[in-house]
Amino acid sequence: MTASFGAGVERPSHTRTQHALRLLVLLDRAGEDAAAGDPPVAVKAVRSELRLQAMDFWMRNPDYLADEIISQVEDGRLSESYLQIARGLLEDPEPDLHYYPMPRWFYGAYEAIDDAMALLETYGLATFRRSGEPGTKSHRNQLFLTAAGADAVAELADDAVLGWYARQARLVALVAGDTVGSKLKERQYEQATYAGTELGLDIAPIAEHVQKRLESIEASASMEQEVGDEFSG
């Protein structure tokens, strides 16, 4: 099974282990501290699978993450220095190597996490809790990181190859903040390509659009700098 990227480029679909690694680092980097009533083994928690799915989308689609960073720079939530990080997400080979599209369903980008979470649970790295009735508004999945999982992420972060996951998850956590999953999905739906994808089809990349957007912002900033230099000279 393959996933396509760009003009006819094909690559293998991600493995269950890769999926599990992304979820593990997101639980660590974007999880809140465990609270009373959580599983005794838990040290951090993501209280909504919807939030985890939204963050996993940014992990897997560096062009959409770059687009979100640019929006937050424009809104003043991030400093202009983050434009260089956005450029890196578009041009550096490493993020592109981790590009794996997600299909769009009724609530946006979604891929079942059961197999990946089962793998983490098998090794004692994470666990999850279901509540409510499936298919109803009361249905909720909460995901928990264990102390062993936190130790594994700390070790992974120092690895020359796997350290990418921890770095990318920290960036995703930064743009996600403490926003609930439904609001993160709303932000992702603001991108026309995402919103316009037919149900069941993979959400297409937007790298070319984001590249043009970044170049426009940088050109405007350069022009403002030139004008400023002229008046101060």
FENZI-V395357 format. One record per residue. N is the residue number from 1. RES is the residue in one small letter. PHI is phi in whole degrees, 0 to 359 (NA if undefined). PSI is psi in whole degrees, -180 to 180 (* if undefined). Layout:
((N,RES,PHI,PSI) (N,RES,PHI,PSI))
This chain:
((1,m,NA,135) (2,t,232,159) (3,a,240,136) (4,s,264,151) (5,f,216,132) (6,g,70,-152) (7,a,276,85) (8,g,77,8) (9,v,281,134) (10,e,244,147) (11,r,213,157) (12,p,297,147) (13,s,295,157) (14,h,292,157) (15,t,267,168) (16,r,298,-35) (17,t,294,-42) (18,q,298,-42) (19,h,298,-45) (20,a,297,-40) (21,l,298,-42) (22,r,297,-45) (23,l,295,-39) (24,l,299,-49) (25,v,289,-31) (26,l,292,-40) (27,l,300,-38) (28,d,285,-48) (29,r,279,-31) (30,a,245,1) (31,g,280,154) (32,e,267,162) (33,d,299,142) (34,a,297,154) (35,a,231,172) (36,a,303,136) (37,g,97,-15) (38,d,284,163) (39,p,307,140) (40,p,304,-28) (41,v,278,-9) (42,a,282,139) (43,v,244,-25) (44,k,218,161) (45,a,214,144) (46,v,247,118) (47,r,280,-5) (48,s,214,128) (49,e,296,-31) (50,l,301,-42) (51,r,295,-42) (52,l,295,-41) (53,q,297,-42) (54,a,297,-41) (55,m,289,-37) (56,d,297,-34) (57,f,300,-44) (58,w,293,-35) (59,m,299,-40) (60,r,270,-12) (61,n,229,84) (62,p,299,-26) (63,d,291,-40) (64,y,292,-35) (65,l,295,-42) (66,a,298,-40) (67,d,298,-42) (68,e,294,-40) (69,i,298,-45) (70,i,300,-44) (71,s,299,-40) (72,q,287,-30) (73,v,294,-45) (74,e,298,-35) (75,d,278,-6) (76,g,84,7) (77,r,279,-24) (78,l,233,152) (79,s,285,162) (80,e,297,-20) (81,s,299,-23) (82,y,286,-11) (83,l,296,-33) (84,q,292,-34) (85,i,293,-41) (86,a,300,-42) (87,r,298,-41) (88,g,298,-38) (89,l,296,-29) (90,l,273,-31) (91,e,247,-27) (92,d,289,143) (93,p,291,-29) (94,e,296,-51) (95,p,301,-38) (96,d,297,-33) (97,l,293,-18) (98,h,253,17) (99,y,283,119) (100,y,221,110) (101,p,295,159) (102,m,240,144) (103,p,284,153) (104,r,263,131) (105,w,238,-162) (106,f,300,-34) (107,y,251,30) (108,g,94,-158) (109,a,300,131) (110,y,205,137) (111,e,215,132) (112,a,306,136) (113,i,255,1) (114,d,303,-47) (115,d,295,-43) (116,a,295,-43) (117,m,293,-35) (118,a,297,-38) (119,l,295,-45) (120,l,296,-39) (121,e,293,-36) (122,t,301,-37) (123,y,265,8) (124,g,72,23) (125,l,267,-25) (126,a,201,166) (127,t,209,170) (128,f,217,163) (129,r,223,129) (130,r,256,143) (131,s,218,157) (132,g,79,-180) (133,e,264,129) (134,p,305,138) (135,g,87,0) (136,t,244,166) (137,k,293,-20) (138,s,278,-13) (139,h,290,132) (140,r,209,135) (141,n,249,126) (142,q,249,138) (143,l,245,138) (144,f,231,138) (145,l,264,137) (146,t,265,170) (147,a,299,-38) (148,a,296,-37) (149,g,294,-41) (150,a,297,-41) (151,d,296,-39) (152,a,295,-40) (153,v,293,-40) (154,a,299,-40) (155,e,289,-42) (156,l,298,-37) (157,a,298,-26) (158,d,270,-4) (159,d,281,137) (160,a,298,-32) (161,v,261,-53) (162,l,284,-13) (163,g,301,-21) (164,w,305,-41) (165,y,300,-45) (166,a,293,-40) (167,r,294,-43) (168,q,293,-39) (169,a,294,-35) (170,r,295,-39) (171,l,292,-42) (172,v,297,-43) (173,a,299,-36) (174,l,297,-48) (175,v,284,-27) (176,a,282,-33) (177,g,57,-141) (178,d,255,21) (179,t,293,139) (180,v,289,160) (181,g,302,-41) (182,s,297,-37) (183,k,287,-35) (184,l,297,-41) (185,k,297,-40) (186,e,299,-41) (187,r,297,-39) (188,q,289,-33) (189,y,291,-15) (190,e,292,-19) (191,q,277,121) (192,a,300,-39) (193,t,297,-42) (194,y,298,-53) (195,a,295,-31) (196,g,272,-1) (197,t,289,134) (198,e,293,148) (199,l,302,133) (200,g,91,-12) (201,l,263,153) (202,d,292,139) (203,i,286,124) (204,a,286,155) (205,p,290,159) (206,i,230,25) (207,a,304,-42) (208,e,296,-44) (209,h,298,-45) (210,v,292,-37) (211,q,299,-45) (212,k,294,-39) (213,r,297,-43) (214,l,295,-44) (215,e,298,-38) (216,s,296,-44) (217,i,295,-43) (218,e,293,-36) (219,a,295,-42) (220,s,296,-41) (221,a,295,-39) (222,s,293,-39) (223,m,294,-42) (224,e,297,-37) (225,q,294,-41) (226,e,296,-42) (227,v,295,-43) (228,g,298,-42) (229,d,295,-37) (230,e,294,-42) (231,f,285,-26) (232,s,270,-10) (233,g,278,*))
